[in-house]
Amino acid sequence: MDKNSKDIIYWTLFIHGEWNIHLAATTDGLCYAGPNNAPFEELDEWAKKRLPAFRLVEDRSVLEPYADELIAYMDGKRQAFTMPVDLHGTPFQQSVWMALQEIPFGETVSYSDIAERIQKPKSVRAVGAAIGANPLLITVPCHRVIGKNGKLTGFRGGLEMKKQLLELEK
């Protein structure tokens, strides 16, 4: 990384088996892991909205440590991530994303469980919106949040990706 890297978002296309995911990181940590098979434009739009002063630079080597942890997770050799993350959102979104990171591997919770955990029990819809805005799929495990009735509900990466991730954790 060069000395002017404070305003750079490094990115790469992570490819592992059936997975094709755009990953991006700042010098502070992983900031984006997109849906499987999503176009680069989705990352580009997110970057323009969340970090407009930054520029995207493709650099596989910067993202290698993050990719290594994802590969270990996808291969069933890792249950928790130790990589630094750099989440950009409102204070409310940040609190929801922190709560997501506390859901144990292989377990699921409901949206109302998350609302309770952040001590905003009446904010279930806002919690759902914050989960939908989670920029770090897989590593901030929003796939572990399901409907109160036990059904799979919305997921930014699509229900098929959510189902695959939950299967991986069984």
C-alpha positions as CSV (number, residue, x, y, z in Angstrom):
1,M,0.0,0.0,0.0
2,D,1.3,3.4,-0.8
3,K,1.5,6.4,1.5
4,N,-1.6,8.1,-0.1
5,S,-3.7,5.0,0.5
6,K,-6.0,6.7,3.0
7,D,-8.4,7.6,0.1
8,I,-8.3,4.3,-1.7
9,I,-10.7,1.3,-1.6
10,Y,-8.8,-1.7,-2.8
11,W,-11.0,-4.3,-4.5
12,T,-10.8,-7.7,-6.3
13,L,-13.2,-10.3,-7.6
14,F,-13.0,-13.2,-5.2
15,I,-13.5,-16.5,-7.0
16,H,-13.8,-19.8,-5.1
17,G,-15.8,-22.7,-6.4
18,E,-19.3,-21.4,-7.3
19,W,-18.6,-18.1,-5.5
20,N,-17.8,-14.9,-7.4
21,I,-17.9,-12.0,-4.9
22,H,-16.5,-8.5,-5.1
23,L,-14.4,-7.7,-2.0
24,A,-13.1,-4.3,-1.1
25,A,-11.0,-2.9,1.8
26,T,-9.6,0.3,3.0
27,T,-6.4,0.5,5.0
28,D,-8.6,0.0,8.1
29,G,-10.2,-3.3,7.0
30,L,-12.7,-5.1,4.8
31,C,-15.5,-2.7,3.9
32,Y,-17.5,-4.5,1.3
33,A,-18.3,-8.1,0.4
34,G,-21.0,-8.2,-2.2
35,P,-23.6,-10.7,-3.4
36,N,-22.6,-13.8,-5.3
37,N,-22.3,-13.1,-9.1
38,A,-23.2,-9.4,-8.7
39,P,-21.8,-6.9,-11.2
40,F,-18.9,-4.6,-10.4
41,E,-21.3,-1.7,-10.7
42,E,-22.9,-2.7,-7.4
43,L,-19.6,-2.1,-5.6
44,D,-19.0,1.1,-7.6
45,E,-22.4,2.5,-6.6
46,W,-21.9,1.5,-2.9
47,A,-18.4,3.2,-2.9
48,K,-19.8,6.4,-4.5
49,K,-22.6,6.6,-1.9
50,R,-20.7,5.6,1.2
51,L,-17.1,6.8,0.5
52,P,-17.4,9.4,-2.2
53,A,-13.9,10.9,-1.6
54,F,-12.3,7.5,-2.1
55,R,-11.2,5.9,-5.4
56,L,-11.4,2.2,-6.3
57,V,-8.1,0.5,-7.1
58,E,-8.0,-3.1,-8.1
59,D,-5.4,-5.0,-6.0
60,R,-5.7,-8.7,-5.4
61,S,-2.7,-8.8,-3.0
62,V,-4.2,-6.3,-0.5
63,L,-7.3,-8.5,-0.3
64,E,-5.5,-11.8,0.0
65,P,-5.7,-12.1,3.8
66,Y,-9.5,-11.5,3.6
67,A,-9.9,-14.0,0.8
68,D,-7.9,-16.6,2.8
69,E,-10.4,-16.3,5.7
70,L,-13.3,-16.6,3.3
71,I,-11.9,-19.7,1.7
72,A,-11.4,-21.3,5.1
73,Y,-15.0,-20.5,6.0
74,M,-16.4,-21.8,2.7
75,D,-14.3,-25.0,3.0
76,G,-15.7,-25.6,6.5
77,K,-12.3,-24.9,8.3
78,R,-13.3,-21.6,9.9
79,Q,-16.4,-20.6,12.0
80,A,-15.4,-17.0,12.9
81,F,-13.6,-14.2,11.2
82,T,-10.7,-12.3,12.7
83,M,-10.2,-9.9,9.9
84,P,-10.5,-6.2,10.6
85,V,-13.6,-4.6,9.2
86,D,-14.3,-1.0,8.3
87,L,-18.0,-0.5,8.4
88,H,-19.5,2.8,7.1
89,G,-23.1,3.5,8.2
90,T,-25.3,5.5,10.6
91,P,-24.9,4.9,14.3
92,F,-28.1,2.8,14.2
93,Q,-26.9,0.7,11.4
94,Q,-23.5,0.2,13.2
95,S,-25.3,-1.0,16.3
96,V,-27.3,-3.5,14.2
97,W,-24.2,-4.7,12.4
98,M,-22.4,-5.2,15.7
99,A,-25.3,-7.3,17.0
100,L,-25.1,-9.4,13.8
101,Q,-21.4,-10.2,14.5
102,E,-22.4,-11.7,17.8
103,I,-24.7,-14.3,16.3
104,P,-22.8,-17.6,16.8
105,F,-21.9,-19.8,13.7
106,G,-24.6,-22.2,12.8
107,E,-27.3,-20.4,14.7
108,T,-30.2,-18.2,13.5
109,V,-32.1,-15.4,15.2
110,S,-35.1,-13.3,14.2
111,Y,-35.3,-9.6,13.3
112,S,-37.1,-8.9,16.6
113,D,-34.2,-10.7,18.5
114,I,-31.8,-8.2,16.9
115,A,-34.1,-5.3,17.8
116,E,-34.2,-6.6,21.4
117,R,-30.4,-7.0,21.5
118,I,-29.8,-3.4,20.5
119,Q,-32.5,-2.3,23.1
120,K,-34.9,-1.0,20.4
121,P,-37.6,-3.7,20.6
122,K,-40.1,-1.5,18.6
123,S,-37.6,-0.9,15.7
124,V,-38.0,-4.3,13.9
125,R,-38.6,-2.6,10.5
126,A,-35.6,-0.3,10.9
127,V,-33.5,-3.3,12.0
128,G,-34.6,-5.0,8.8
129,A,-33.6,-1.9,6.7
130,A,-30.2,-1.8,8.5
131,I,-29.6,-5.5,7.8
132,G,-30.5,-4.9,4.2
133,A,-27.9,-2.2,4.0
134,N,-25.1,-4.4,5.5
135,P,-22.2,-4.0,3.1
136,L,-20.3,-7.0,4.4
137,L,-22.2,-10.1,3.4
138,I,-21.0,-13.4,5.0
139,T,-18.4,-11.7,7.3
140,V,-21.2,-9.7,9.1
141,P,-23.6,-12.6,9.1
142,C,-26.9,-11.2,8.2
143,H,-27.7,-14.5,6.6
144,R,-28.3,-15.8,10.1
145,V,-31.3,-13.6,10.5
146,I,-34.6,-15.2,9.6
147,G,-38.3,-14.5,10.0
148,K,-40.0,-15.1,13.4
149,N,-41.9,-18.0,11.8
150,G,-38.5,-19.7,10.9
151,K,-38.8,-18.8,7.2
152,L,-36.0,-17.4,5.1
153,T,-36.7,-13.8,4.5
154,G,-35.1,-11.1,2.3
155,F,-31.4,-11.1,1.8
156,R,-29.4,-8.6,-0.3
157,G,-27.5,-11.5,-1.9
158,G,-30.8,-13.3,-2.7
159,L,-32.5,-16.2,-0.9
160,E,-30.5,-18.8,-2.8
161,M,-27.2,-17.3,-1.4
162,K,-28.7,-17.1,2.0
163,K,-29.8,-20.8,1.8
164,Q,-26.3,-21.8,0.6
165,L,-24.6,-20.0,3.5
166,L,-26.9,-21.5,6.1
167,E,-26.3,-25.0,4.6
168,L,-22.6,-24.4,4.8
169,E,-23.0,-23.7,8.6
170,K,-25.0,-26.8,9.4
